[in-house]
Amino acid sequence: MSTKLHTLTVSGIEKTTSDCSIITFDVPEHLSKDFAYTQGQYLTLKADINGEEVRRSYSICTSPLDKQWKVGVKKVYNGKFSTYVNDDLKVGDQIEAMVPAGNFYIATDPNQARNYVAFAAGSGITPMLSIIKTHLSVEPNSTFKLFYINQKVSSIILKEELEALKNIHMGRFEIFHFLTKQNRGIDLFDGRLDKKKLEIIFKTICDTDNIDHYFSCGPEAMIFLVKDFLVEKGVNPSTIHFELFGTSTDKMQGQKEALQKEYDGKSCSVTITEGGNTMEFEMAQGGDNILDAALNNDADLPFACKGGVCATCKAKLVEGDVNMLLSYGLEQDEIDKGFILTCQALPISEKVVVDFDV
């Protein structure tokens, strides 16, 4: 993935809910090939907010077939970037962006008749809309069932777009809305998703024997509720695809404290290669992660979420040992080949060599 930043102009801002904006970018013709994307991918955006460089990754909510670049940004409490986008960003403003990236997709096949199931919560619908729209358009004999969790009807992101898609693909696309803070008198769809409701869903609405692939996107708790349930039911893990929107920090903090205690007083010599340039610095073993330590030593490295999700900071561990707090952004084959997420990698050897250029 190229980590070069390109300047894009904001050509449209639309409120899909009171706290979520859909941002449209004008991608110039000379960048159209670089910014070609696959359904389910994201853009890493960078902005200067009150003198601070802030980067965040947001899923593209359009289909590649649309030849448009839109992302949904939901305002979150104390969210620097999301607050900036929803409160201050204007049409005509410019934002820097990396080319589309991410592995939250499977290849489309017009000759296949597949049955898909999707679970989304809140802004987790943004990559899901791209995925659903693309598969239904390219695979005329495939079906999609979407289970979408929100607090209230008024908080349903991209509601009109989903309804329009359902009307286009009548009989092939079904939407089931769950509301956690608005009672409609339907036990299955009132309140949070839980194991009991999943049991009902896969007995009355879906049959795992007839589903080819599963997608889920949202908070960590929902992702693993669905994943663990399906695995327990004998579903092949290779057919379960998910993307996290944020991770819990409690478990990570415990790991970090244990490592700091274990390696207290020991140092590590770190060598990093990126963009053909090499830098070296010293840091504590089991202390900070490699990315933050490098940035504190004035390195210019690619990063976005810093939460182990987006994989923008992925690099190859050439020498040494690290403890990975989280690795959600990596596929198992990447881990097997020695790739790490530098935002989650704490050095635990006297020397560590990392290469971003592999």
C-alpha angles and dihedrals in degrees: 000000000000112000095195115123120230127195115242128184121228106237099173143017120190129176110228091175133000091270103031129073129194109217121201119202127205105225109196118233094250089059098042094099093047090050096047106129144189122234111274097028127125142218123233107218130197128198137168104237116184090334095311125112108232126183129189136166121230128183120245108243098195128081120248084239089066093061087219134117114219131155131188117227117191116198111241130190111278089355106152097194098037092049091049092051096047098040108029113017115106137190107271094033118124129230129183117237140181118227116273116285141167140098101234097123146068126220117271119235120192090199094059128087101206133171115219132190123198133190120194135169125199112313089004084091092076099081090031093061089053091049096045095045093049097048094045091049097045098036106050093184098048128100135210131201115193124198106194124188123202138149098243140352089259091058096055106122117219091003095153093048091051093049091049090051090050090053092051093050101038111181093013101067124051127179125202114190122208117195119196099187103030120068118215097170094252109118096202094054100034116090133002125333112260140165093270091056091047088055090055093045094053093045100046109020107024136024116208089214089066100042119097101186139008127208128189132175131176140066122357096252094056094043094055095039088061096038095049092046093052094046090051088054090056098258113157106253090220089069093054112089123181144169124199125221098204133335137235115262098197096084092043092052091055091050092049093050091049092050093047089054094046096049099032111154097011120118134207131210108221125199118188129187119195130155090359092301125112129207133180132201142155125247139165119272113246091008124098124003118262095248096054092043090052093047089051086056090055096259118158102220133158116259142141125162100021086204102101093255113094100045093216089132095050116142140162118261101222099174138005136023133285136181111232112212093191133002105178092128094061131077116229092249089055091052089049089054092054102259118150138186103241091205088063101034118104113188116237101174135070092252133029126182118193128184122196093180098068 
